Structures are given as C-alpha cells and as structure tokens.
Amino acid sequence: MSRTRADDACPGALQVHRAADGALARVRLPGGMITAAQLAALAAAALRFGSPSMELTSRGNLQIRAVSDPSALADAIAAAGLLPSPSHERVRNVLASPLTGRVGGVADLRGTVRALDAAIQADAHLAELPGRFVFALDDGRGDVSGLGADVGAHLLSPTEAALLLGGVDTGVRMAVDEVVAVLTTVARRFVAVREKQWRIGELDDPDVVLDGFDRVAPAGATWPPVEVPPVGWLPQDDGAVTLGAGARLGVLDARTAEFLAAVEAPLVITPWRSVLVCDLDEGVADVALRVLAPRGLVFDAESPWLRVSSCTGSPGCDRSLTDVRRDAADAADPSATDPAATGAQVHRHFVGCDRACGSPANGEVLIATGDGYRLRG
C-alpha cells in the first residue's frame, strides 16, 4: 500500500482529530483494562467537554467526540491516570484476550499486558511508532490472534508462545517471560526500517524484522476472527461472575457508563465494542444485570445487535454520504419485514465512504453510494 506521509493522523488524548462534529479524542486502554473510577471520570469529562455518548473502538479503546475544550479534556484524562506518557500516548495499542485470567485461557496475561505497556513507555524509540501499530497478547484461546495485529504472542502452553506478524505464526517460539522483550524488539526494528509504512504488513519484506530469530516450527498458522463478543452471565474460573455487555453500534452513553462504574468492579473494553464487568459475586451480578439491561446494553448472545456495526457516518463525519448508524440500526431491528435485512447469519458493517473505517476482519462491509449501499469486493 502506498502512503503519502510517514506519520498517520490517528487521534489520541493530546493529538485530536478535527471531525465534522468537532474534535475527537481517543483514550488508549492497554488490554482494554479500566477501573470503575476511571470510567466514571471519562463519563464526567464527556458530559462536560464533549458528546454525551462515548464510542468503543475495535482496539478496545474509548473515544469522545464533539470535544469543545481539548486541553481541559486532556487534563481530565491525565487526572484519571489514563495518560501516563504524553510522548507515547498514541502508541500504547495493546490488544489482549479480554477474559484472560478469569475465564479459560492457557495462562493469565494481565501482568504481561502491564509489563508490555510499561516497556513501550520506557523506550524512546517506540514513541516513533505510527498510531495504528498494534501489539496483541492472546492467552491461547485464539480470540485476538485473529485480529491481524502487527506483532503478537499466542500462548501455546503456560511457558511457551508463538510469535505472530499480522496475525500469522512466524514459526518463532519464545518463553512467556521473553514475550515483552521480543515484541518490543520487533517494534523497534519496524521503526528503524519503515519509511511511510504504518503497519508491518505494508513492508516490502516484513520478515526483515525477524532477523536473528530462529524459526523452530512450521510457519503460516492463522486463527479465525471472532464474530461475537462474550456477553451475558460468564462464570469465572474462581467462582466469581463476569457480566458481558454489548454496546449497540459501539456507542456507550455517558450516563450508562456511570451506571457501569457504580458497580465498582474491574472493567474491560473488548475489541468487539463490548464491556466486561468482572469479579462479581452472584448477588451483585444479579442486581447489576437487572439495572444495566434496561439501559440498552446487550446481554443476549443471539441478539442481532451483535452482528451489525458501523462507522460514525453523518453528521459526525464530513466524508460520509449518509447516516450509516440509522441504517445499521434498521438492519438490527428484529421487527424488520425482510428477514435477510437483520443480518442474522453474517456480520454486517455499514460505512459512509470508501475508507471503510472500523471494518471488522470478517463479514460484509456495505459502502454508502449516495443511493443505497454496495458490497465491498
């Protein structure tokens, strides 16, 4: 892919994007992890400085639109402990299996997420990564390995992991305690060799970042993209409960976020635009479910809302040819007269222009034409 500039304009908390509806700020959440107090602080900041509806992104981050005072919002984000490194704030892109350490998986990678985030911030060279470069840590279940991160580790056992580039097994193996060092080494090499490329897969020879690593296993294995987020009542391995809640079209009303924060439990934003409320006893989980479900969150794994998504569309984006969220909501309506319109059998992503922002790794992408939609080839 040909780029016209070496640095992308991917927004952050400090470098905002100027959209049609105002400034857009994105808050990086490595591993999607956020505390209840931090979510409450972001909700309050959104209500004060921006749109009352926050957005969940396909990288497990949160963003606030229509920001009236970017500096004040950045101060609020920093005060919440969500801006630990101004120089690295756009490059802390770490995907991780959202349920790691709680439900299934080969091992608990939460500590590895924190260690990787700290290593990224400590390396001055990595501040030069493009804002779209992504790390991934998969605990063996295969959920985030299918998302095509630039560099990733896929656990094969509690002590060994496969090194992935672009979601493909390279054949390189590493000890789990070497994962942080190996992934940051690959990222540094990408910084050193890139010109205008934003992603490792755009290099003429991506294998250049593997120089010196031994391929001790067959290469080429991939993992299918996950289609539906973990939602509903999810029993944890330790006897506690996680509640998985889908956000319709990835939009989380700030008032609903305040209700989530009021549960006072650890939270995880997933790459499938959902929220996990973790470590609950059954009584608290039951009450929380009764309170949160009427707020429009999705707890039914069969809901058509989990198989439809969209970009921002009009009026938030001046590139969009139509209000794609309205059309996506119509497609998710179970009362639609045309059963095929619900997209029950395949994920459908509606976009307002050819850029196709936020497109998932699988399913159908419907591109607005000004006179309906066409299916991306």
VOTIBA-839339 format. One line per 4 residues: number of its first residue (from 1); for each residue x, y, z of N, C-alpha, C, CB. Coordinates in steps of 0.05 Angstrom, whole numbers. Glycine has a CB too. Example, Ala and Ser with C-alpha at 12.3 -4.5 7.8 and 13.67 -1.06 7.14 Angstrom:
REM residues 2
1	264,-114,156,246,-90,156,264,-66,156,226,-89,181; 257,-45,142,273,-21,143,258,1,157,282,-12,114
//
This chain:
REM residues 377
1	17,-24,0,0,0,0,17,25,0,-19,0,24; 11,44,-17,26,68,-19,15,90,0,26,79,-48; 33,102,16,26,123,34,38,149,25,35,117,63; 25,171,31,35,197,23,50,211,45,13,215,12
5	48,199,70,62,211,93,71,189,111,43,231,108; 92,194,126,104,174,143,89,172,169,133,180,148; 76,193,178,61,193,203,32,195,198,71,216,221; 16,178,211,-13,179,207,-25,199,226,-25,151,210
9	-50,206,222,-64,226,238,-82,212,259,-79,245,221; -75,188,267,-91,173,286,-94,190,311,-79,145,292; -119,194,321,-122,212,344,-113,200,370,-150,221,346; -108,217,389,-102,208,416,-116,227,436,-72,208,421
13	-106,227,460,-117,245,480,-106,273,477,-112,235,509; -82,275,466,-69,301,462,-71,310,433,-40,300,470; -67,292,414,-69,298,385,-97,291,377,-47,283,368; -115,310,376,-143,304,370,-147,305,340,-162,323,384
17	-168,293,331,-176,294,302,-199,313,299,-184,265,292; -197,330,280,-218,350,275,-239,338,256,-207,377,263; -261,329,268,-283,317,253,-305,338,247,-295,293,268; -325,330,232,-347,349,225,-362,358,250,-366,336,206
21	-363,341,270,-378,349,294,-360,360,316,-393,325,305; -335,366,310,-316,377,329,-292,359,334,-330,382,356; -277,365,354,-252,349,360,-259,321,370,-235,364,380; -243,302,362,-246,274,370,-221,266,386,-251,255,346
25	-224,257,410,-202,248,427,-205,218,432,-201,264,454; -183,203,431,-183,174,436,-165,168,459,-174,159,410; -175,152,477,-160,144,501,-151,115,499,-177,148,527; -125,110,499,-114,83,497,-118,69,524,-85,83,489
29	-127,44,522,-131,26,545,-117,0,540,-161,22,552; -91,-3,546,-77,-28,540,-93,-52,552,-49,-28,551; -98,-72,535,-113,-95,544,-142,-89,549,-101,-106,568; -151,-64,542,-178,-56,547,-185,-51,577,-197,-76,537
33	-164,-53,594,-169,-52,623,-173,-23,633,-146,-65,638; -194,-19,649,-201,7,660,-215,3,687,-218,24,641; -209,20,706,-222,17,732,-249,31,732,-204,29,755; -266,25,751,-292,38,753,-288,68,757,-308,26,776
37	-269,76,774,-265,105,778,-256,119,753,-244,109,800; -239,105,737,-230,118,712,-253,120,692,-208,101,699; -270,100,690,-293,102,672,-312,124,681,-308,75,670; -316,127,707,-333,148,717,-321,175,710,-337,146,747
41	-295,178,712,-282,203,706,-284,210,676,-252,202,713; -282,190,658,-285,195,630,-314,202,623,-277,170,614; -333,189,636,-361,196,631,-367,225,639,-380,177,647; -356,233,663,-360,260,672,-347,280,652,-349,264,700
45	-323,273,642,-309,291,623,-325,293,597,-281,281,618; -336,270,588,-352,271,563,-376,289,566,-360,242,555; -389,287,589,-413,303,593,-406,333,595,-427,295,619; -382,339,605,-374,367,609,-362,379,584,-355,369,632
49	-345,363,570,-329,375,548,-336,365,520,-301,370,554; -354,345,518,-359,333,492,-386,322,489,-338,312,486; -388,302,471,-413,288,466,-420,271,490,-412,271,440; -446,269,497,-454,251,519,-453,222,512,-481,258,529
53	-445,215,488,-443,187,480,-414,181,473,-461,181,456; -401,165,489,-374,156,482,-375,132,463,-359,147,508; -353,127,449,-351,106,430,-330,85,438,-345,117,402; -337,60,435,-318,38,439,-306,31,412,-332,13,452
57	-280,28,411,-266,23,386,-259,-7,382,-241,40,384; -252,-14,358,-245,-42,352,-217,-50,363,-245,-46,322; -204,-32,377,-179,-38,391,-182,-37,421,-157,-19,382; -207,-37,430,-212,-37,459,-206,-11,472,-196,-59,472
61	-208,11,457,-204,38,468,-230,52,470,-184,54,451; -229,76,482,-253,94,485,-247,120,471,-260,98,514; -267,132,458,-263,158,446,-287,176,452,-258,156,416; -281,202,453,-301,222,458,-302,242,435,-295,237,485
65	-326,247,425,-330,264,402,-339,292,411,-350,251,382; -339,310,391,-350,337,394,-338,351,418,-381,335,397; -312,348,421,-298,360,444,-296,390,441,-270,347,448; -306,405,461,-305,434,460,-280,446,470,-329,445,475
69	-266,432,488,-242,442,501,-222,419,503,-248,455,529; -206,414,482,-188,391,482,-167,392,505,-173,390,456; -158,415,512,-138,417,533,-150,409,560,-127,446,535; -174,419,565,-187,412,590,-194,382,591,-213,428,594
73	-202,371,569,-208,342,568,-182,326,573,-220,334,540; -160,335,560,-134,321,565,-126,322,594,-112,333,547; -131,344,607,-125,347,636,-142,327,652,-130,375,646; -167,324,645,-185,305,659,-176,276,655,-214,309,650
77	-167,270,630,-158,243,624,-132,237,640,-152,240,594; -114,257,641,-90,253,657,-96,250,686,-71,277,652; -114,266,697,-121,264,725,-133,237,733,-141,286,732; -145,224,713,-156,197,718,-135,175,716,-178,192,698
81	-110,183,710,-89,163,708,-88,149,681,-91,143,729; -101,161,661,-103,148,634,-84,161,614,-131,149,625; -66,177,623,-47,190,605,-19,189,618,-55,219,598; -8,164,622,17,162,637,41,171,622,20,133,645
85	40,173,595,63,181,580,54,198,556,80,157,570; 56,225,558,48,242,536,63,235,510,52,271,543; 88,227,512,104,222,488,96,196,474,134,221,495; 84,177,489,77,151,478,47,146,478,90,129,494
89	31,167,482,2,162,487,-12,150,463,-11,188,494; -3,155,438,-17,144,415,-7,116,407,-14,162,391; 15,106,420,27,81,411,22,59,432,57,85,406; 7,64,452,1,43,473,-22,26,464,-5,57,500
93	-20,15,440,-41,-1,428,-36,-31,433,-43,4,397; -47,-41,455,-43,-69,463,-70,-83,465,-27,-70,490; -74,-102,447,-98,-119,449,-91,-143,466,-107,-129,420; -110,-153,481,-105,-177,497,-132,-192,500,-93,-170,525
97	-130,-218,503,-154,-234,508,-170,-222,531,-147,-264,513; -194,-211,527,-208,-196,548,-213,-212,573,-233,-186,538; -218,-239,570,-225,-255,593,-201,-268,606,-245,-276,585; -177,-261,597,-153,-274,608,-151,-272,638,-128,-262,595
101	-144,-294,651,-141,-295,680,-167,-298,695,-128,-270,689; -189,-298,680,-215,-301,693,-231,-324,682,-232,-275,689; -233,-327,656,-248,-349,644,-231,-362,622,-275,-339,632; -223,-387,627,-208,-402,606,-181,-391,601,-224,-403,581
105	-170,-399,578,-143,-390,570,-122,-407,582,-139,-361,579; -98,-407,569,-76,-424,578,-63,-412,603,-55,-426,556; -62,-385,605,-50,-372,628,-61,-343,630,-18,-371,625; -56,-331,652,-65,-303,658,-45,-284,646,-70,-299,688
109	-53,-267,627,-35,-249,614,-38,-220,624,-39,-250,584; -54,-215,645,-58,-188,654,-31,-175,662,-77,-187,677; -15,-190,676,11,-179,684,29,-173,660,26,-198,703; 27,-190,639,43,-185,615,33,-160,600,41,-210,596
113	7,-155,600,-3,-131,588,9,-106,602,-34,-129,591; 10,-106,628,21,-83,643,51,-81,638,15,-86,673; 65,-103,637,93,-102,632,100,-92,604,106,-130,636; 84,-101,584,88,-92,557,82,-62,555,70,-107,537
117	61,-53,567,55,-24,567,77,-8,579,28,-19,582; 88,-17,602,110,-3,615,135,-3,597,116,-16,642; 140,-25,583,164,-26,566,161,-8,542,169,-55,556; 137,-6,531,133,12,509,138,41,517,104,10,498
121	128,49,541,131,76,550,160,82,557,114,80,575; 175,62,565,203,66,573,223,68,550,212,44,592; 214,62,526,231,61,503,226,86,485,227,35,486; 246,103,484,242,128,469,238,123,439,267,146,473
125	251,102,429,248,95,400,219,88,393,266,72,393; 205,76,412,178,67,406,158,90,405,169,46,426; 166,113,414,148,137,411,145,144,382,160,160,427; 163,133,365,161,139,336,144,120,321,189,139,324
129	132,101,335,113,82,321,89,98,310,104,60,340; 78,89,288,53,101,279,31,95,299,45,91,250; 11,112,300,-11,108,319,-28,84,312,-28,132,319; -25,72,289,-41,49,281,-27,22,286,-48,51,252
133	-2,23,295,13,-2,301,1,-15,325,43,4,305; -3,-42,324,-17,-56,345,-1,-80,355,-45,-65,336; 0,-83,381,11,-107,394,-13,-125,402,29,-99,419; -9,-151,404,-30,-169,413,-19,-190,431,-45,-181,389
137	-34,-196,452,-27,-218,471,-51,-236,473,-19,-206,499; -48,-260,462,-70,-280,462,-64,-302,482,-75,-291,434; -82,-307,500,-76,-327,521,-81,-356,513,-92,-321,546; -82,-360,486,-85,-388,476,-112,-394,465,-77,-407,497
141	-132,-377,471,-159,-384,462,-164,-375,433,-180,-370,480; -146,-359,422,-148,-351,394,-166,-328,388,-156,-374,378; -174,-312,408,-193,-291,403,-180,-266,390,-207,-283,428; -157,-257,401,-145,-233,389,-124,-239,368,-133,-216,411
145	-115,-265,367,-95,-272,346,-108,-269,318,-85,-300,350; -134,-271,317,-148,-268,291,-153,-240,282,-173,-283,292; -143,-220,298,-149,-192,292,-127,-179,275,-153,-177,317; -106,-193,268,-86,-183,250,-68,-161,261,-99,-172,226
149	-62,-163,287,-43,-143,299,-16,-145,285,-40,-148,330; -1,-123,287,25,-122,274,44,-143,285,38,-94,276; 46,-144,312,63,-164,325,48,-175,349,90,-152,333; 49,-201,353,34,-213,374,47,-238,385,6,-219,366
153	37,-245,409,45,-270,422,20,-287,426,60,-265,449; 21,-312,418,-1,-331,421,9,-353,439,-11,-341,393; -3,-355,463,6,-376,481,0,-404,471,-6,-371,509; 20,-421,472,17,-449,465,16,-467,490,40,-458,447
157	27,-457,512,27,-470,537,32,-448,558,49,-493,539; 31,-455,584,36,-435,604,65,-424,603,32,-446,631; 83,-437,588,111,-428,588,121,-420,560,128,-449,599; 105,-426,539,115,-421,511,94,-406,495,123,-447,498
161	104,-388,477,86,-373,459,98,-373,431,82,-345,470; 79,-370,412,87,-367,384,88,-337,378,67,-381,365; 107,-329,361,110,-301,353,94,-298,327,140,-293,349; 76,-278,326,59,-273,303,65,-246,291,29,-275,311
165	64,-245,264,65,-220,249,40,-218,233,91,-217,231; 24,-196,236,0,-193,221,-20,-216,226,6,-192,192; -19,-228,250,-37,-250,256,-29,-277,246,-64,-244,247; -4,-279,234,5,-304,223,29,-314,239,14,-300,193
169	28,-340,246,50,-353,261,76,-352,244,43,-382,269; 97,-341,255,123,-339,241,139,-365,244,139,-316,251; 132,-382,262,149,-406,268,169,-400,290,163,-415,243; 171,-375,298,189,-368,321,175,-374,347,197,-338,319
173	189,-386,365,179,-392,392,194,-377,413,180,-423,397; 180,-370,435,193,-355,456,181,-364,483,190,-325,453; 197,-362,504,187,-367,531,168,-344,538,210,-369,551; 148,-350,554,128,-330,561,142,-306,575,107,-341,580
177	163,-311,591,176,-288,604,194,-272,585,193,-299,627; 196,-281,560,211,-266,539,192,-250,521,228,-285,523; 166,-253,524,147,-241,505,151,-210,503,119,-247,514; 152,-197,525,155,-167,525,180,-159,510,155,-156,553
181	202,-171,516,227,-164,503,226,-170,473,250,-179,516; 215,-192,465,214,-199,436,196,-180,421,205,-228,433; 172,-175,432,153,-158,418,163,-129,415,126,-157,433; 176,-119,436,187,-92,434,211,-91,415,195,-81,462
185	227,-113,414,249,-114,394,239,-112,366,265,-140,399; 218,-128,360,206,-127,333,195,-99,327,183,-148,331; 183,-86,346,172,-59,342,194,-39,337,155,-51,366; 216,-41,351,239,-23,347,251,-27,319,261,-28,368
189	252,-52,310,262,-57,283,244,-45,262,266,-88,278; 218,-46,267,199,-34,248,204,-4,246,170,-40,256; 208,9,269,213,37,269,238,44,253,216,48,298; 258,26,255,284,31,242,282,28,212,305,13,253
193	265,10,202,265,4,173,242,18,158,264,-25,169; 222,26,172,198,37,158,205,64,145,175,41,178; 190,69,124,192,95,111,165,109,115,199,92,80; 146,103,97,119,114,100,99,93,108,110,128,75
197	109,69,115,90,48,122,80,52,151,104,20,120; 55,46,155,43,48,181,41,21,195,15,61,180; 40,-1,180,36,-27,191,58,-46,181,8,-39,183; 65,-66,196,86,-85,188,80,-98,162,91,-106,210
201	54,-104,157,46,-118,133,50,-101,108,18,-126,135; 55,-75,111,60,-58,88,89,-57,79,51,-30,94; 107,-69,95,135,-70,87,138,-88,62,152,-81,110; 157,-82,45,163,-100,22,170,-128,31,185,-88,4
205	185,-129,53,193,-155,64,189,-154,95,223,-162,57; 165,-161,104,160,-160,133,180,-177,150,132,-168,139; 191,-198,138,209,-215,153,235,-202,161,215,-240,136; 240,-178,151,264,-164,158,265,-158,188,267,-138,143
209	241,-156,201,241,-151,230,246,-176,246,214,-139,238; 249,-199,233,254,-224,247,283,-233,245,237,-246,236; 300,-216,234,328,-223,231,340,-232,258,345,-200,220; 352,-256,258,365,-266,282,348,-285,299,374,-244,299
213	322,-285,294,304,-303,308,303,-330,294,275,-290,310; 304,-351,309,303,-378,297,274,-387,293,318,-398,315; 269,-397,269,243,-409,263,245,-439,269,233,-404,234; 234,-447,291,237,-474,300,212,-491,296,244,-475,330
217	191,-479,285,166,-493,280,155,-484,253,145,-487,303; 137,-500,241,124,-492,216,110,-465,218,104,-513,206; 113,-448,198,101,-422,198,75,-423,182,120,-401,186; 59,-402,185,35,-398,169,8,-403,182,36,-417,147
221	8,-413,207,-18,-417,220,-32,-390,225,-14,-433,246; -58,-390,223,-75,-367,229,-98,-375,246,-85,-353,202; -112,-355,256,-135,-360,273,-159,-345,262,-130,-352,303; -183,-357,261,-206,-343,250,-214,-320,268,-230,-363,246
225	-223,-298,256,-233,-275,272,-257,-283,288,-239,-251,254; -258,-274,313,-282,-277,330,-304,-259,320,-275,-272,360; -328,-269,318,-350,-254,307,-367,-240,329,-368,-272,290; -371,-254,351,-390,-244,371,-375,-241,398,-414,-263,375
229	-378,-219,412,-364,-215,437,-375,-233,459,-365,-186,446; -360,-237,480,-371,-252,503,-391,-235,518,-348,-261,522; -416,-243,517,-437,-228,531,-453,-246,549,-456,-214,510; -467,-234,567,-484,-248,586,-471,-255,612,-494,-274,573
233	-480,-275,625,-471,-284,651,-448,-304,646,-494,-298,668; -423,-296,653,-399,-312,647,-386,-321,674,-379,-296,630; -390,-346,681,-378,-356,706,-347,-356,704,-388,-385,712; -334,-345,723,-305,-344,724,-294,-370,736,-295,-320,740
237	-269,-376,730,-256,-400,740,-254,-400,770,-229,-403,727; -254,-376,783,-251,-375,812,-278,-374,826,-235,-350,819; -300,-378,812,-326,-378,824,-341,-351,823,-323,-386,853; -327,-330,817,-340,-304,813,-354,-303,786,-319,-281,816
241	-365,-280,780,-380,-277,755,-371,-252,740,-410,-275,760; -368,-255,714,-364,-232,696,-390,-228,680,-340,-236,676; -399,-203,678,-421,-196,661,-411,-184,635,-441,-176,675; -418,-195,612,-410,-185,586,-433,-169,574,-401,-207,568
245	-428,-144,567,-449,-126,557,-441,-115,530,-455,-104,577; -457,-120,509,-452,-108,483,-463,-80,483,-464,-125,461; -448,-62,469,-457,-34,465,-468,-31,437,-434,-14,471; -493,-24,433,-505,-22,407,-489,-3,389,-534,-13,409
249	-479,-13,367,-463,2,348,-438,15,360,-480,24,334; -429,3,383,-405,13,396,-408,39,410,-384,16,376; -433,48,415,-438,73,428,-446,68,457,-461,89,414; -432,81,476,-437,78,504,-444,106,515,-412,67,519
253	-470,108,521,-480,133,533,-465,139,560,-510,132,538; -457,164,564,-441,170,588,-457,164,613,-434,200,587; -483,168,613,-499,161,636,-499,131,641,-528,171,633; -499,115,620,-497,86,623,-470,79,634,-503,72,597
257	-449,93,624,-422,88,635,-421,93,665,-402,105,620; -435,113,674,-436,119,703,-449,96,718,-452,145,708; -470,84,706,-482,60,719,-462,37,720,-508,52,704; -447,33,698,-427,12,698,-406,17,720,-413,10,671
261	-398,42,722,-377,49,742,-388,45,771,-368,77,738; -414,49,774,-426,48,801,-425,19,812,-454,57,800; -421,-1,795,-419,-28,804,-393,-32,820,-419,-48,781; -374,-14,815,-348,-14,830,-333,-40,826,-352,-8,860
265	-330,-48,801,-316,-73,795,-296,-67,772,-335,-95,787; -275,-83,769,-257,-80,746,-272,-83,720,-234,-101,747; -264,-67,700,-278,-67,674,-258,-72,652,-292,-40,670; -267,-84,630,-251,-89,606,-267,-81,582,-241,-119,604
269	-256,-64,565,-268,-57,539,-257,-76,519,-262,-27,531; -274,-90,505,-264,-111,486,-261,-100,458,-283,-135,486; -246,-113,441,-244,-105,413,-269,-108,396,-221,-120,399; -290,-120,409,-315,-124,395,-336,-104,405,-325,-153,398
273	-326,-82,416,-344,-60,425,-364,-69,446,-358,-48,401; -354,-83,465,-370,-91,488,-354,-86,513,-377,-121,486; -367,-89,536,-355,-84,562,-358,-108,580,-369,-59,575; -337,-115,594,-338,-136,614,-337,-123,642,-315,-156,610
277	-356,-131,659,-356,-123,687,-348,-147,703,-385,-111,696; -325,-146,716,-312,-170,726,-312,-173,756,-284,-171,716; -307,-198,765,-301,-205,793,-325,-200,811,-277,-190,802; -349,-206,802,-373,-201,818,-382,-226,833,-396,-191,800
281	-393,-223,857,-406,-246,869,-434,-248,856,-408,-244,900; -447,-271,859,-471,-276,844,-493,-256,851,-481,-304,849; -495,-248,876,-516,-229,884,-512,-202,871,-516,-226,914; -488,-192,872,-482,-166,859,-486,-168,829,-453,-157,865
285	-478,-190,817,-481,-194,788,-511,-193,780,-468,-220,779; -527,-206,796,-556,-207,791,-568,-179,792,-570,-226,810; -561,-164,812,-572,-137,815,-562,-119,792,-564,-124,842; -536,-122,786,-524,-105,764,-537,-111,738,-494,-110,762
289	-543,-137,732,-555,-144,707,-583,-132,705,-557,-175,705; -598,-132,727,-625,-121,727,-625,-90,723,-639,-127,753; -603,-77,732,-601,-48,729,-591,-41,702,-583,-37,751; -572,-56,691,-559,-48,667,-575,-56,642,-532,-61,665
293	-589,-78,642,-603,-87,618,-623,-66,608,-618,-112,624; -638,-52,625,-657,-32,615,-642,-7,603,-675,-23,637; -616,-5,607,-601,18,596,-594,13,566,-576,22,612; -602,-9,555,-598,-14,527,-573,-31,521,-595,12,512
297	-559,-39,542,-536,-57,537,-546,-85,529,-518,-59,563; -530,-99,514,-539,-125,502,-526,-148,518,-531,-126,472; -543,-165,530,-533,-188,545,-540,-214,532,-543,-186,574; -553,-213,509,-563,-237,495,-544,-243,472,-592,-234,485
301	-530,-266,473,-511,-273,452,-524,-277,425,-496,-299,460; -551,-280,424,-565,-284,398,-576,-257,388,-587,-304,402; -571,-236,402,-582,-210,393,-571,-201,366,-576,-189,414; -589,-192,348,-579,-182,322,-561,-158,325,-602,-175,304
305	-562,-144,347,-544,-121,352,-515,-129,352,-552,-107,378; -509,-154,358,-481,-163,359,-470,-170,332,-479,-187,378; -487,-169,311,-478,-176,284,-481,-152,265,-494,-200,273; -481,-129,276,-482,-105,260,-465,-83,273,-512,-95,256
309	-452,-68,256,-435,-46,266,-433,-25,244,-406,-56,273; -421,-3,251,-419,19,231,-396,38,238,-445,35,229; -388,54,219,-371,76,225,-388,99,237,-356,86,199; -377,122,241,-392,144,253,-414,154,234,-374,167,261
313	-406,157,209,-425,167,189,-433,196,193,-450,150,189; -453,205,178,-464,232,180,-481,234,206,-480,240,155; -481,257,219,-467,282,212,-440,285,224,-484,305,220; -430,264,238,-404,267,252,-380,268,234,-401,245,271
317	-383,255,210,-360,254,191,-368,267,165,-351,224,186; -352,286,157,-359,301,132,-353,285,107,-344,327,131; -340,261,109,-336,244,86,-360,226,80,-311,227,90; -376,222,101,-398,202,98,-420,213,80,-409,195,125
321	-431,194,64,-452,201,46,-480,198,58,-450,184,21; -481,187,83,-508,182,95,-505,177,124,-522,159,81; -527,175,138,-528,168,166,-527,138,169,-554,180,180; -503,127,170,-500,98,170,-509,85,196,-471,91,165
325	-507,100,218,-517,88,243,-547,83,242,-509,107,267; -561,101,230,-590,98,227,-596,72,211,-603,122,214; -581,69,189,-586,46,171,-577,20,185,-571,49,145; -555,21,200,-546,-3,214,-566,-10,236,-518,2,226
329	-577,10,249,-598,4,270,-622,-8,257,-605,30,285; -630,1,234,-653,-11,220,-647,-40,213,-659,5,194; -622,-46,205,-615,-74,198,-615,-92,223,-587,-74,186; -611,-80,247,-610,-96,271,-638,-100,283,-592,-84,291
333	-657,-86,272,-685,-86,283,-697,-114,278,-702,-64,271; -703,-129,299,-714,-155,295,-742,-155,284,-715,-170,322; -755,-131,283,-782,-130,271,-781,-123,242,-798,-109,286; -757,-122,230,-754,-116,201,-771,-136,185,-725,-117,192
337	-784,-125,165,-802,-143,149,-786,-162,132,-819,-126,131; -762,-155,124,-745,-173,108,-726,-187,126,-730,-157,86; -730,-213,131,-712,-228,150,-683,-225,143,-720,-256,151; -677,-223,117,-648,-220,109,-637,-194,118,-645,-223,79
341	-654,-174,123,-644,-147,130,-632,-147,158,-666,-127,128; -638,-166,174,-627,-166,201,-598,-175,202,-644,-184,219; -588,-187,180,-561,-196,180,-555,-217,201,-542,-173,185; -575,-234,206,-573,-253,228,-551,-274,223,-599,-267,232
345	-544,-280,198,-525,-301,192,-497,-291,188,-534,-316,169; -493,-265,184,-467,-255,179,-464,-227,191,-461,-254,148; -440,-220,199,-436,-193,210,-437,-173,187,-410,-191,226; -451,-151,191,-453,-130,170,-443,-104,182,-482,-127,159
349	-424,-91,167,-412,-66,176,-419,-44,156,-381,-69,180; -433,-24,165,-442,-2,147,-422,21,149,-470,8,155; -413,31,125,-394,53,125,-404,74,105,-366,43,117; -396,99,111,-405,122,95,-388,129,71,-408,145,112
353	-364,117,68,-347,123,46,-328,100,41,-331,149,50; -311,102,21,-293,80,14,-270,75,34,-280,86,-13; -266,94,53,-246,89,73,-254,66,91,-241,114,90; -279,61,94,-290,38,109,-278,35,137,-284,12,93
357	-279,57,151,-267,58,178,-280,38,197,-269,86,190; -264,25,213,-274,6,233,-283,-20,223,-295,19,248; -276,-27,198,-286,-52,186,-275,-76,201,-279,-54,157; -292,-95,207,-283,-119,221,-267,-137,202,-306,-135,232
361	-254,-157,214,-237,-175,198,-253,-194,180,-218,-191,216; -278,-197,186,-295,-215,170,-322,-203,168,-296,-244,183; -339,-217,152,-366,-207,148,-369,-190,124,-376,-192,172; -392,-176,121,-397,-159,98,-393,-130,105,-425,-164,88
365	-380,-115,87,-377,-86,90,-394,-73,69,-347,-78,88; -414,-57,78,-432,-44,59,-424,-14,58,-462,-47,69; -417,-5,34,-407,22,30,-429,39,18,-382,21,12; -434,62,31,-455,80,21,-447,91,-6,-460,103,41
369	-466,94,-24,-461,105,-50,-476,131,-55,-470,84,-71; -493,139,-37,-510,162,-41,-537,153,-51,-497,181,-61; -538,128,-60,-564,117,-70,-565,88,-61,-566,119,-101; -563,84,-35,-562,57,-24,-534,49,-17,-574,37,-43
373	-529,23,-17,-503,12,-10,-493,-8,-31,-504,-1,18; -467,-11,-32,-455,-32,-48,-438,-49,-30,-439,-21,-72; -435,-74,-37,-419,-93,-21,-390,-90,-29,-429,-122,-24; -373,-86,-10,-344,-84,-16,-334,-111,-27,-328,-76,8
377	-319,-110,-49,-309,-134,-61,-286,-146,-46,-301,-129,-89
//
